[in-house]
């Protein structure tokens, strides 16, 4: 891992997790996101206590958001899938 990624993965997960308004309403089957120093962490609501969160730099997160907005991943959603 690069030095920057090492620092990102060393950052504590002591902030507040955010849940998408499109997530399961009961809060037990959600992808969570938390801003951390130098980027963001993605977690799983079923594993909040574990340190298995994926971490992305600010630039990586921006690239992902722009790709999602552009529809780059639309083909990954099975036809008929509803929220």
C-alpha angles and dihedrals in degrees: 000000000000120000089251092053090046089056091046092053090046092055111110120248094225100127131088120285115231122213125205116250085230092061127107107292095229092062095229100104106041143125109232131200131201129184110235134177106292098005145341138299125219118208141175119243089220091058105037094139095053123085093228095115117138113231129207133186119242090256093050091050092049091050090051094048092049091049092050092048090050091054094245092144100039090107089065093066110090114236112264094026111146134181 
